[in-house]
Amino acid sequence: MIVFKNKTFSTNSLFPNSNWTSEENVFIINDSSELSGLIKNSSPYFDFILNEGGDLIGITPTERPPAPPPEPTETELLGQQLVEKDLQILELQQENQLLGQQLVDIDLRLLMGGL
């Protein structure tokens, strides 16, 4: 396993435990080691633990950012659209009622000779 300084990693079953890339300044970890499993489970959310020689000897997992909220389902999206349409209908009904009242007022004025 190659562990890069940006805390990502790469494995290649044809070249286990070696640097098969042209990258320099990387860490080589035994693919079947406990540390390899920790890196796979934590990447890229960890801090390196290095020995005095600069070799990677462990990691300290760090906090992951919160997961993004799940995308709404088609049913939820349709439900939201239905609510929006219901609100539009209510607004139009209120407008119609107001216009109807204005027509009644005009009719009354006409009947009473006020226009």
N, C-alpha and C positions, 0 to 999 in steps of 0.2 A: 504494500500500500504506500502510495506517495501522499504525503500531507503537505499542502502548500501553505505559505505564510498567510494567505487570506482565509485560512481555516476551512478550505474545501479539500477534498481528497479524490484520488483516483486509484482504481485497482485494475489489474490486467492478469487474468489467470495464466496467460502464456509466460509472463515474466513476474512471478510472485516475489515479493520482498526485494525488488530492485527498482532502480530509476530507469525506466525505458523511454523517458522523455528527454528533450534537450534542456529542460528546466534545471537550473542550478539553485542552490540555496533552498532545498526542500528537505523534509524529513522522510526517511524510509522506515516503515513500521512493518513488523511481521504480520502478514495478512490474517493469520489465525490467532493472534494474541488478544488478550482481554482489552488492551489499549485500543486495538483496531476496532473492536466492537463498540467501545465507548465513543470513539470518534465518529463512527457511522451513525450512532444514535443521537449525538449532540451537535454535529456539524451544522452550521458554523457557529453555534452558540456555546463557545467554551474559550477558556484562556489556556495558553501553553504552560506547562511546567517543564523547565529545562534544567539539566544538571550543569555543573561547572564548566563542562566541555561544550555546552550549547546543544547537547543532544536532547531530543524530546523524550521525556520519561513518564509523562502523565498529562492529564488535562483536568481543568476545573470547569465543569459545566456552568454556564451563566443563564440568566433568565431569558426566556424566549419572549419576543413581543407578543401581545395579545393576538389571537387568531382573528382574521377579518370576519365580520358577520356573514352568515351564509346567504347566498343569493336567494331571493324569494322564489317560491315555486310558481308554476303557471297558475295554480288555483289561487294563491295569494295575490298574484298580479291581477287576475280577473276580478277578485273580490275588491281590490282597491279601485279598479276601473268602475265597478258597479256602484261603489259608494260615491265616487266622483259624479257619475251620471245621475244618481239619485239627488245629489245636491244641486246639480244644474236644473233638474226637473222642478225641484222645490222653488228655486229662484224664479224660473219661468212662470210657475203657477202664481207666485206672489205678484209678479209683474202683470200677469193677466187679470188678477183680482183688482189691482190698482187701476188698470186701464178700464176695466168694467165699471168700477165705481165712478171714474171720471165721465164715462159715457152716460151713466144714470144721472149724474149731476147736470150734464149738458141737456139731456132730455127734459129734466125737471124745469130747467131755466126756459127752455123753448116752450114748454106747456104753459108756463106762467108768464110768458111774453117778455122774458128778461133778455133775450138776445136779439 
